[in-house]
Amino acid sequence: MTTRHLYLVRHGAADAAGQLTDVGRRQAGLLGERLAGVPVDAVWHSPLPRAVASARELARHLPDVPVAEAAELVDHVPYVPDAAEMPPSRAGFFDGYDDAEVAAGRRLADALVARFARAPASEGAGADMHEVLVTHAFQIAWLVRHALDAPPSRWLGLNSANTALTVIDYRDGLPPAIVMFNDMSHLPSELRWTGFSERVRP
């Protein structure tokens, strides 16, 4: 049975202007070294500069692997819960989102799932597919939520560190399998947990 392996990666650490920092470049390079042992078929990245730069940095370790932009990977809010779905701690989090923004975000989220969250075409007994998606925390959370068949609002509370690795496998006739989530084992301790609020980390 042919499997589509998606390697989901949050971009490296970025500055307030959204540009990759020296730390982010180091993180992306170390992830590239880790992925060098995987038969990667393609690297897809968000159009935003921090993701573009991260993809290029990690791809230096994946010679001859095509690198391309995928608009569906751009940073956006995939789903805005209504009042009944909203945890009290998130009250006010989505203030200011109008109906057009909510609808546009959901269309992008649906397009992301339709393009990437599925098994390979079933014609023949082709080789497995291995694709790296360099994207953002919300998009990884949305794909994990989808893989778990959880309610749409459950993407909230799923966060990813910069260049942490999440892997989801897709096969025909089986539910998606989350192989790993937010794995940072390729990073030394001083480069882990970036992208989260400042506090003591394990």
N, CA, C and O of each residue as an XYZ file, in Angstrom:
808
protein
N       0.845     -1.190      0.000
C       0.000      0.000      0.000
C       0.884      1.246      0.000
O       1.781      1.390      0.831
N       0.616      2.131     -0.938
C       1.432      3.336     -1.053
C       1.057      4.342      0.032
O      -0.121      4.550      0.324
N       2.069      4.956      0.619
C       1.874      5.904      1.716
C       2.408      7.272      1.336
O       3.472      7.399      0.730
N       1.656      8.283      1.701
C       2.140      9.660      1.595
C       2.621     10.081      2.970
O       1.843     10.128      3.923
N       3.905     10.386      3.068
C       4.499     10.832      4.323
C       4.656     12.346      4.250
O       5.401     12.859      3.415
N       3.953     13.058      5.125
C       4.103     14.513      5.203
C       4.961     14.864      6.407
O       4.657     14.481      7.537
N       6.041     15.603      6.148
C       6.936     16.088      7.194
C       6.622     17.575      7.382
O       7.035     18.414      6.581
N       5.897     17.880      8.435
C       5.437     19.239      8.673
C       6.433     19.978      9.546
O       6.835     19.492     10.603
N       6.824     21.156      9.090
C       7.879     21.912      9.759
C       7.426     23.354      9.944
O       7.026     24.007      8.980
N       7.485     23.844     11.151
C       7.332     25.280     11.350
C       8.654     25.938     10.962
O       9.726     25.403     11.247
N       8.578     27.079     10.322
C       9.775     27.820      9.924
C      10.707     28.055     11.116
O      10.296     27.897     12.265
N      11.951     28.427     10.847
C      12.900     28.756     11.905
C      12.537     30.052     12.608
O      11.662     30.795     12.162
N      13.220     30.312     13.713
C      12.969     31.521     14.494
C      13.125     32.759     13.610
O      14.051     32.853     12.805
N      12.205     33.701     13.779
C      12.190     34.906     12.955
C      12.130     36.143     13.846
O      11.754     36.067     15.015
N      12.510     37.290     13.264
C      12.440     38.540     14.017
C      11.045     39.152     13.884
O      10.157     38.581     13.251
N      10.872     40.327     14.497
C       9.552     40.961     14.517
C       9.062     41.341     13.129
O       7.861     41.511     12.921
N       9.981     41.474     12.176
C       9.609     41.806     10.803
C       9.332     40.565      9.961
O       9.022     40.669      8.774
N       9.444     39.389     10.580
C       9.154     38.155      9.854
C      10.310     37.617      9.038
O      10.113     36.782      8.155
N      11.528     38.092      9.326
C      12.714     37.614      8.617
C      13.428     36.564      9.470
O      13.472     36.674     10.695
N      13.978     35.559      8.819
C      14.686     34.496      9.533
C      15.916     35.072     10.246
O      16.667     35.855      9.665
N      16.111     34.681     11.495
C      17.269     35.130     12.260
C      18.430     34.140     12.100
O      18.284     33.091     11.473
N      19.581     34.492     12.675
C      20.706     33.555     12.664
C      20.329     32.257     13.384
O      20.701     31.168     12.948
N      19.589     32.381     14.488
C      19.116     31.182     15.197
C      18.225     30.362     14.279
O      18.352     29.139     14.221
N      17.322     31.025     13.559
C      16.427     30.321     12.651
C      17.181     29.591     11.553
O      16.806     28.484     11.166
N      18.247     30.211     11.047
C      19.051     29.553     10.013
C      19.748     28.315     10.570
O      19.817     27.283      9.903
N      20.264     28.421     11.790
C      20.902     27.255     12.411
C      19.886     26.134     12.600
O      20.174     24.971     12.317
N      18.695     26.491     13.079
C      17.654     25.482     13.279
C      17.308     24.777     11.964
O      17.215     23.551     11.909
N      17.122     25.569     10.915
C      16.734     24.985      9.627
C      17.848     24.105      9.065
O      17.577     23.058      8.476
N      19.093     24.523      9.243
C      20.204     23.710      8.767
C      20.290     22.380      9.489
O      20.564     21.351      8.871
N      20.058     22.393     10.793
C      20.089     21.145     11.564
C      18.939     20.219     11.173
O      19.101     18.999     11.131
N      17.801     20.797     10.894
C      16.690     19.972     10.416
C      17.026     19.380      9.048
O      16.704     18.222      8.781
N      17.668     20.161      8.184
C      18.087     19.641      6.892
C      19.022     18.451      7.038
O      18.907     17.468      6.305
N      19.948     18.544      7.988
C      20.853     17.420      8.240
C      20.062     16.190      8.663
O      20.368     15.075      8.240
N      19.046     16.392      9.496
C      18.231     15.257      9.940
C      17.459     14.640      8.779
O      17.360     13.417      8.680
N      16.915     15.474      7.905
C      16.103     14.969      6.796
C      16.938     14.429      5.641
O      16.397     13.841      4.705
N      18.250     14.626      5.702
C      19.113     14.152      4.606
C      19.041     12.636      4.442
O      19.346     12.121      3.366
N      18.650     11.928      5.468
C      18.534     10.471      5.375
C      17.176      9.989      4.903
O      16.933      8.784      4.843
N      16.289     10.913      4.568
C      14.933     10.581      4.118
C      14.872     10.751      2.595
O      15.440     11.711      2.073
N      14.204      9.853      1.871
C      14.111      9.997      0.410
C      13.075     11.054      0.023
O      12.024     10.735     -0.533
N      13.387     12.311      0.325
C      12.443     13.411      0.108
C      12.213     13.625     -1.389
O      13.162     13.714     -2.169
N      10.939     13.705     -1.775
C      10.568     13.950     -3.165
C      10.414     15.431     -3.479
O      10.679     15.861     -4.602
N       9.981     16.221     -2.481
C       9.747     17.643     -2.717
C       9.721     18.383     -1.392
O       9.348     17.839     -0.353
N      10.130     19.646     -1.465
C       9.997     20.575     -0.338
C       9.045     21.676     -0.795
O       9.298     22.359     -1.788
N       7.952     21.837     -0.061
C       6.978     22.881     -0.330
C       7.053     23.909      0.789
O       7.266     23.546      1.946
N       6.882     25.176      0.466
C       6.974     26.199      1.506
C       5.904     27.266      1.328
O       5.403     27.502      0.229
N       5.577     27.891      2.429
C       4.695     29.054      2.462
C       5.341     30.199      1.673
O       6.563     30.227      1.530
N       4.547     31.136      1.163
C       5.116     32.279      0.449
C       5.826     33.293      1.346
O       6.537     34.160      0.838
N       5.651     33.206      2.659
C       6.207     34.222      3.541
C       7.719     34.060      3.701
O       8.227     32.938      3.716
N       8.445     35.188      3.822
C       9.922     35.141      3.797
C      10.549     34.199      4.807
O      11.536     33.535      4.489
N      10.006     34.119      6.019
C      10.617     33.252      7.030
C      10.527     31.781      6.647
O      11.411     30.993      6.984
N       9.459     31.410      5.940
C       9.316     30.028      5.478
C      10.156     29.770      4.231
O      10.752     28.703      4.087
N      10.199     30.749      3.334
C      11.024     30.611      2.127
C      12.480     30.396      2.511
O      13.134     29.485      2.004
N      12.988     31.240      3.412
C      14.385     31.140      3.822
C      14.666     29.839      4.557
O      15.730     29.247      4.377
N      13.733     29.386      5.379
C      13.908     28.115      6.095
C      13.972     26.953      5.113
O      14.808     26.059      5.251
N      13.084     26.968      4.118
C      13.075     25.891      3.126
C      14.391     25.851      2.353
O      14.942     24.775      2.120
N      14.884     26.994      1.964
C      16.145     27.036      1.218
C      17.310     26.548      2.067
O      18.204     25.858      1.578
N      17.287     26.915      3.346
C      18.375     26.504      4.232
C      18.377     24.991      4.437
O      19.427     24.356      4.338
N      17.221     24.414      4.719
C      17.205     22.959      4.941
C      17.445     22.201      3.640
O      18.003     21.104      3.654
N      17.023     22.783      2.512
C      17.186     22.102      1.225
C      18.643     22.031      0.776
O      18.973     21.261     -0.126
N      19.510     22.820      1.388
C      20.945     22.703      1.064
C      21.453     21.300      1.379
O      22.454     20.857      0.817
N      20.765     20.608      2.274
C      21.167     19.254      2.665
C      20.412     18.186      1.883
O      20.584     16.991      2.127
N      19.573     18.621      0.936
C      18.774     17.688      0.133
C      19.043     17.962     -1.343
O      18.165     18.474     -2.038
N      20.223     17.638     -1.832
C      20.570     17.963     -3.213
C      19.597     17.340     -4.210
O      19.159     16.200     -4.057
N      19.279     18.120     -5.228
C      18.420     17.684     -6.338
C      16.956     17.516     -5.965
O      16.168     17.041     -6.784
N      16.572     17.893     -4.750
C      15.160     17.838     -4.369
C      14.509     19.160     -4.773
O      15.001     20.220     -4.387
N      13.411     19.126     -5.541
C      12.763     20.376     -5.946
C      12.161     21.114     -4.752
O      11.616     20.504     -3.833
N      12.273     22.434     -4.790
C      11.736     23.306     -3.745
C      10.768     24.276     -4.417
O      11.137     24.941     -5.385
N       9.539     24.364     -3.919
C       8.541     25.203     -4.567
C       7.570     25.779     -3.547
O       7.395     25.241     -2.453
N       6.951     26.876     -3.928
C       5.962     27.539     -3.091
C       4.599     26.865     -3.229
O       4.221     26.408     -4.308
N       3.874     26.814     -2.117
C       2.482     26.358     -2.117
C       1.664     27.400     -1.358
O       1.830     27.569     -0.150
N       0.796     28.084     -2.062
C       0.031     29.182     -1.465
C      -0.797     28.720     -0.269
O      -1.049     29.500      0.649
N      -1.223     27.457     -0.276
C      -2.061     26.935      0.812
C      -1.342     26.905      2.154
O      -1.983     26.804      3.200
N      -0.013     26.992      2.131
C       0.774     26.901      3.365
C       0.966     28.243      4.063
O       1.600     28.300      5.117
N       0.428     29.325      3.496
C       0.619     30.652      4.077
C       0.011     30.719      5.479
O      -0.936     29.997      5.790
N       0.560     31.582      6.307
C       0.078     31.751      7.675
C      -1.308     32.404      7.662
O      -1.485     33.481      7.093
N      -2.274     31.758      8.280
C      -3.623     32.320      8.377
C      -4.372     31.599      9.488
O      -3.974     30.519      9.926
N      -5.453     32.207      9.930
C      -6.337     31.571     10.909
C      -7.265     30.636     10.154
O      -8.069     31.100      9.346
N      -7.178     29.315     10.395
C      -7.951     28.366      9.589
C      -9.425     28.298      9.951
O     -10.262     27.976      9.107
N      -9.740     28.598     11.191
C     -11.132     28.448     11.632
C     -11.329     29.303     12.871
O     -10.552     29.223     13.822
N     -12.372     30.120     12.854
C     -12.717     30.948     14.011
C     -13.927     30.316     14.708
O     -15.020     30.282     14.143
N     -13.735     29.823     15.916
C     -14.849     29.179     16.620
C     -15.954     30.182     16.949
O     -15.693     31.369     17.139
N     -17.190     29.687     17.013
C     -18.256     30.561     17.483
C     -18.220     30.596     19.011
O     -17.403     29.919     19.635
N     -19.100     31.381     19.599
C     -19.052     31.601     21.048
C     -19.194     30.307     21.833
O     -18.555     30.138     22.872
N     -20.035     29.382     21.342
C     -20.257     28.126     22.066
C     -19.027     27.227     22.051
O     -18.847     26.414     22.957
N     -18.179     27.362     21.033
C     -16.980     26.525     20.918
C     -15.764     27.132     21.598
O     -14.767     26.447     21.823
N     -15.843     28.405     21.921
C     -14.662     29.141     22.374
C     -14.351     28.868     23.845
O     -15.202     29.098     24.704
N     -13.139     28.378     24.150
C     -12.770     28.232     25.556
C     -12.736     29.612     26.220
O     -12.343     30.588     25.581
N     -13.138     29.710     27.479
C     -13.138     31.014     28.160
C     -11.781     31.722     28.099
O     -11.723     32.950     28.023
N     -10.705     30.956     28.133
C      -9.371     31.565     28.110
C      -9.065     32.247     26.782
O      -8.145     33.062     26.702
N      -9.838     31.918     25.727
C      -9.605     32.511     24.405
C     -10.570     33.653     24.098
O     -10.585     34.171     22.981
N     -11.361     34.040     25.068
C     -12.325     35.119     24.835
C     -11.582     36.362     24.337
O     -10.599     36.794     24.939
N     -12.057     36.915     23.254
C     -11.440     38.111     22.691
C     -10.303     37.855     21.735
O      -9.826     38.784     21.084
N      -9.847     36.594     21.630
C      -8.680     36.275     20.788
C      -8.940     36.619     19.331
O      -8.032     37.048     18.618
N     -10.179     36.432     18.888
C     -10.504     36.651     17.487
C     -11.287     37.945     17.248
O     -11.863     38.135     16.177
N     -11.308     38.820     18.231
C     -11.983     40.101     18.034
C     -11.370     40.822     16.841
O     -10.149     40.866     16.688
N     -12.213     41.373     16.016
C     -11.721     42.121     14.864
C     -11.752     41.353     13.562
O     -11.588     41.946     12.496
N     -11.961     40.033     13.622
C     -12.080     39.243     12.390
C     -13.485     39.426     11.829
O     -14.473     39.144     12.507
N     -13.568     39.899     10.590
C     -14.891     40.046      9.998
C     -15.266     38.780      9.224
O     -14.456     37.866      9.074
N     -16.498     38.747      8.741
C     -16.998     37.540      8.083
C     -16.179     37.176      6.851
O     -15.958     35.996      6.575
N     -15.730     38.179      6.114
C     -14.945     37.906      4.903
C     -13.609     37.257      5.252
O     -13.168     36.334      4.567
N     -12.962     37.739      6.319
C     -11.679     37.147      6.741
C     -11.877     35.715      7.227
O     -11.074     34.831      6.930
N     -12.948     35.501      7.971
C     -13.234     34.153      8.471
C     -13.453     33.194      7.303
O     -12.917     32.085      7.296
N     -14.236     33.621      6.322
C     -14.524     32.758      5.167
C     -13.271     32.503      4.344
O     -13.054     31.385      3.879
N     -12.442     33.532      4.159
C     -11.206     33.372      3.382
C     -10.260     32.404      4.081
O      -9.630     31.573      3.427
N     -10.156     32.504      5.406
C      -9.300     31.590      6.157
C      -9.771     30.157      6.050
O      -8.958     29.243      5.920
N     -11.067     29.953      6.103
C     -11.601     28.590      6.008
C     -11.379     28.020      4.607
O     -11.086     26.833      4.463
N     -11.519     28.862      3.566
C     -11.260     28.377      2.205
C      -9.811     27.933      2.054
O      -9.538     26.904      1.437
N      -8.882     28.703      2.614
C      -7.467     28.316      2.558
C      -7.224     27.022      3.317
O      -6.481     26.155      2.858
N      -7.855     26.893      4.484
C      -7.694     25.671      5.285
C      -8.217     24.457      4.533
O      -7.587     23.400      4.531
N      -9.366     24.611      3.899
C      -9.924     23.499      3.120
C      -9.018     23.148      1.940
O      -8.846     21.974      1.612
N      -8.441     24.171      1.303
C      -7.534     23.924      0.174
C      -6.266     23.211      0.633
O      -5.742     22.352     -0.077
N      -5.772     23.566      1.821
C      -4.587     22.908      2.383
C      -4.847     21.414      2.570
O      -4.027     20.582      2.181
N      -5.981     21.083      3.160
C      -6.340     19.679      3.384
C      -6.520     18.952      2.051
O      -6.027     17.839      1.868
N      -7.230     19.594      1.126
C      -7.510     18.940     -0.155
C      -6.230     18.634     -0.922
O      -6.144     17.609     -1.598
N      -5.239     19.507     -0.825
C      -4.010     19.307     -1.592
C      -3.069     18.303     -0.951
O      -2.479     17.472     -1.641
N      -2.925     18.376      0.360
C      -1.860     17.597      0.996
C      -2.324     16.466      1.908
O      -1.601     15.481      2.058
N      -3.494     16.570      2.519
C      -3.895     15.606      3.550
C      -4.663     14.444      2.946
O      -5.834     14.233      3.262
N      -4.003     13.692      2.079
C      -4.658     12.568      1.413
C      -3.609     11.558      0.975
O      -2.423     11.869      0.863
N      -4.068     10.368      0.735
C      -3.172      9.316      0.248
C      -2.765      9.600     -1.187
O      -3.450     10.353     -1.879
N      -1.663      9.016     -1.652
C      -1.278      9.181     -3.060
C      -2.319      8.564     -3.976
O      -3.126      7.737     -3.552
N      -2.291      8.975     -5.235
C      -3.170      8.352     -6.225
C      -2.949      6.849     -6.209
O      -1.811      6.386     -6.128
N      -4.041      6.080     -6.286
C      -3.960      4.631     -6.068
C      -3.646      3.821     -7.321
O      -3.564      2.594     -7.256
N      -3.468      4.491     -8.465
C      -3.171      3.725     -9.679
C      -1.819      3.021     -9.553
O      -0.795      3.656     -9.304
N      -1.836      1.732     -9.725
C      -0.577      0.978     -9.667
C      -0.049      0.869     -8.252
O      -0.693      1.302     -7.296
N       1.117      0.292     -8.132
C       1.771      0.119     -6.822
C       3.006      0.988     -6.777
O       4.122      0.488     -6.636
N       2.807      2.295     -6.896
C       3.935      3.224     -6.941
C       4.670      3.312     -5.621
O       4.243      2.758     -4.608
N       5.785      4.021     -5.656
C       6.607      4.208     -4.464
C       5.922      5.180     -3.505
O       5.103      6.004     -3.910
N       6.270      5.066     -2.248
C       5.791      6.024     -1.257
C       6.235      7.431     -1.629
O       7.234      7.619     -2.323
N       5.468      8.428     -1.149
C       5.804      9.839     -1.348
C       6.293     10.422     -0.034
O       5.738     10.142      1.028
N       7.331     11.232     -0.116
C       7.892     11.905      1.058
C       7.982     13.392      0.740
O       8.791     13.806     -0.090
N       7.142     14.200      1.405
C       7.095     15.630      1.129
C       7.294     16.425      2.414
O       6.703     16.117      3.449
N       8.129     17.446      2.332
C       8.378     18.350      3.457
C       7.562     19.612      3.222
O       7.653     20.223      2.157
N       6.764     20.006      4.212
C       5.987     21.240      4.140
C       6.532     22.222      5.166
O       6.417     21.987      6.369
N       7.116     23.307      4.709
C       7.650     24.336      5.610
C       6.582     25.417      5.727
O       6.317     26.147      4.772
N       5.975     25.510      6.895
C       4.784     26.333      7.044
C       4.783     27.023      8.399
O       5.833     27.453      8.876
N       3.622     27.132      9.020
C       3.443     27.927     10.231
C       2.664     27.123     11.272
O       2.064     26.094     10.962
N       2.686     27.615     12.510
C       2.100     26.862     13.622
C       0.618     26.564     13.406
O       0.166     25.450     13.672
N      -0.142     27.550     12.925
C      -1.581     27.340     12.757
C      -1.867     26.261     11.715
O      -2.800     25.474     11.873
N      -1.069     26.226     10.657
C      -1.315     25.248      9.594
C      -0.973     23.833     10.065
O      -1.675     22.879      9.728
N       0.087     23.699     10.831
C       0.412     22.388     11.395
C      -0.697     21.941     12.344
O      -1.121     20.786     12.311
N      -1.164     22.855     13.185
C      -2.251     22.529     14.107
C      -3.500     22.093     13.349
O      -4.190     21.163     13.767
N      -3.790     22.761     12.235
C      -4.985     22.411     11.470
C      -4.865     21.015     10.858
O      -5.831     20.252     10.866
N      -3.690     20.679     10.329
C      -3.492     19.356      9.732
C      -3.506     18.252     10.792
O      -4.019     17.162     10.540
N      -2.955     18.521     11.963
C      -3.012     17.536     13.052
C      -4.460     17.344     13.501
O      -4.914     16.213     13.676
N      -5.180     18.446     13.686
C      -6.597     18.354     14.054
C      -7.376     17.539     13.031
O      -8.206     16.705     13.394
N      -7.107     17.783     11.750
C      -7.789     17.041     10.697
C      -7.452     15.554     10.780
O      -8.336     14.705     10.663
N      -6.178     15.243     10.981
C      -5.757     13.839     11.060
C      -6.433     13.115     12.216
O      -6.715     11.920     12.122
N      -6.692     13.825     13.295
C      -7.352     13.232     14.465
C      -8.869     13.225     14.338
O      -9.558     12.683     15.201
N      -9.400     13.825     13.263
C     -10.841     13.951     13.077
C     -11.476     14.634     14.286
O     -12.562     14.262     14.731
N     -10.773     15.644     14.806
C     -11.251     16.395     15.960
C     -12.129     17.555     15.492
O     -12.075     17.929     14.321
N     -12.933     18.127     16.383
C     -13.758     19.277     16.000
C     -12.891     20.417     15.449
O     -11.734     20.563     15.843
N     -13.445     21.211     14.551
C     -12.636     22.275     13.932
C     -11.964     23.216     14.921
O     -10.849     23.679     14.680
N     -12.634     23.501     16.033
C     -12.059     24.434     17.002
C     -10.845     23.858     17.725
O     -10.133     24.595     18.408
N     -10.595     22.556     17.590
C      -9.524     21.918     18.378
C      -8.128     22.237     17.869
O      -7.144     21.834     18.489
N      -8.018     22.955     16.750
C      -6.679     23.402     16.337
C      -6.080     24.348     17.365
O      -4.860     24.462     17.487
N      -6.956     25.027     18.104
C      -6.469     25.903     19.173
C      -5.803     25.067     20.257
O      -6.332     24.032     20.661
N      -4.669     25.502     20.716
C      -3.958     24.779     21.767
C      -2.924     23.803     21.262
O      -2.209     23.202     22.064
N      -2.818     23.622     19.938
C      -1.766     22.786     19.360
C      -0.683     23.721     18.822
O      -0.909     24.432     17.842
N       0.474     23.723     19.448
C       1.523     24.633     19.020
C       2.759     23.842     18.623
O       2.927     22.685     19.009
N       3.614     24.481     17.852
C       4.836     23.836     17.360
C       6.017     24.770     17.540
O       5.917     25.971     17.288
N       7.128     24.216     17.976
C       8.360     24.998     18.077
C       8.944     25.235     16.689
O       8.629     24.518     15.739
N       9.789     26.239     16.587
C      10.444     26.524     15.309
C      11.307     25.342     14.880
O      12.140     24.857     15.645
N      11.100     24.891     13.663
C      11.749     23.743     12.994
C      11.512     22.408     13.698
O      12.195     21.425     13.410
N      10.543     22.369     14.625
C      10.141     21.071     15.171
C       9.498     20.252     14.052
O       8.947     20.805     13.100
N       9.576     18.946     14.178
C       9.118     18.043     13.128
C       7.857     17.297     13.562
O       7.816     16.671     14.621
N       6.835     17.381     12.716
C       5.606     16.604     12.878
C       5.445     15.758     11.625
O       5.607     16.266     10.516
N       5.130     14.481     11.779
C       5.003     13.578     10.628
C       3.631     12.921     10.652
O       3.218     12.355     11.664
N       2.924     13.006      9.517
C       1.631     12.360      9.352
C       1.689     11.489      8.104
O       2.156     11.924      7.052
N       1.208     10.250      8.234
C       1.153      9.317      7.104
C      -0.286      9.151      6.630
O      -1.218      9.086      7.431
N      -0.446      9.085      5.299
C      -1.766      8.910      4.692
C      -1.741      7.691      3.777
O      -0.859      7.553      2.930
N      -2.743      6.791      3.964
C      -2.910      5.618      3.092
C      -4.376      5.443      2.778
O      -5.238      5.771      3.593
N      -4.656      4.930      1.605
C      -6.046      4.676      1.216
C      -6.714      3.699      2.176
O      -6.141      2.672      2.541
N      -7.927      4.036      2.573
C      -8.722      3.114      3.376
C      -8.382      3.085      4.850
O      -8.989      2.323      5.604
N      -7.419      3.902      5.287
C      -7.028      3.948      6.695
C      -7.061      5.395      7.184
O      -6.843      6.318      6.399
N      -7.330      5.597      8.468
C      -7.258      6.963      8.982
C      -5.802      7.447      8.971
O      -4.884      6.629      9.042
N      -5.583      8.749      8.884
C      -4.209      9.255      8.940
C      -3.530      8.818     10.242
O      -4.174      8.667     11.280
N      -2.226      8.623     10.156
C      -1.437      8.212     11.326
C      -0.459      9.324     11.691
O       0.379      9.713     10.877
N      -0.570      9.833     12.914
C       0.382     10.829     13.393
C       1.578     10.071     13.957
O       1.489      9.442     15.012
N       2.680     10.138     13.251
C       3.877      9.381     13.608
C       4.671     10.104     14.698
O       5.205      9.470     15.608
N       4.744     11.425     14.599
C       5.381     12.219     15.647
C       4.828     13.630     15.602
O       4.326     14.086     14.575
N       4.931     14.321     16.748
C       4.438     15.689     16.834
C       5.442     16.548     17.587
O       5.861     16.205     18.693
N       5.825     17.666     16.983
C       6.658     18.684     17.639
C       7.983     18.113     18.157
O       8.430     18.453     19.253
N       8.603     17.244     17.354
C       9.854     16.608     17.761
C      11.029     17.550     17.496
O      11.205     18.035     16.379
N      11.831     17.803     18.531
C      12.959     18.738     18.446
C      14.296     18.056     18.675
O      15.275     18.723     19.010
N      14.357     16.743     18.503
C      15.568     16.017     18.870
C      16.777     16.373     18.016
O      17.899     16.040     18.397
N      16.596     17.034     16.881
C      17.726     17.458     16.053
C      18.343     18.762     16.534
O      19.382     19.181     16.025
N      17.715     19.405     17.507
C      18.181     20.706     17.996
C      18.867     20.572     19.352
O      18.393     19.828     20.210
N      19.982     21.288     19.558
C      20.562     21.345     20.907
C      19.618     22.116     21.822
O      18.736     22.834     21.350
N      19.802     21.970     23.109
C      18.836     22.505     24.074
C      18.622     24.006     23.919
O      17.508     24.491     24.121
N      19.667     24.749     23.564
C      19.519     26.203     23.477
C      18.700     26.651     22.269
O      18.283     27.807     22.200
N      18.463     25.741     21.311
C      17.675     26.086     20.126
C      16.255     25.521     20.175
O      15.478     25.717     19.241
N      15.916     24.826     21.249
C      14.584     24.238     21.358
C      13.598     25.224     21.959
O      13.985     26.186     22.623
N      12.329     24.975     21.720
C      11.212     25.708     22.311
C      11.094     27.150     21.848
O      10.301     27.903     22.413
N      11.854     27.560     20.841
C      11.605     28.891     20.298
C      10.260     28.879     19.592
O       9.845     27.862     19.036
N       9.591     30.009     19.621
C       8.252     30.092     19.062
C       7.171     29.933     20.116
O       5.988     30.091     19.815
N       7.557     29.622     21.348
C       6.630     29.560     22.468
C       6.871     30.762     23.371
O       7.876     31.457     23.223
N       5.961     31.011     24.303
C       6.160     32.103     25.245
C       7.363     31.813     26.141
O       7.752     30.659     26.322
N       7.940     32.866     26.693
C       9.133     32.706     27.524
C       8.751     32.113     28.895
O       8.032     32.736     29.676
N       9.235     30.933     29.156
C       9.035     30.300     30.467
C       9.980     29.095     30.526
O      10.620     28.744     29.534
N      10.054     28.483     31.680
C      10.922     27.324     31.830
C      10.367     26.177     30.972
O       9.165     25.912     30.974
N      11.263     25.507     30.242
C      10.857     24.394     29.386
C      11.532     23.121     29.843
O      12.622     23.177     30.413
N      10.909     21.961     29.606
C      11.537     20.698     30.041
C      12.763     20.375     29.217
O      13.409     19.353     29.447
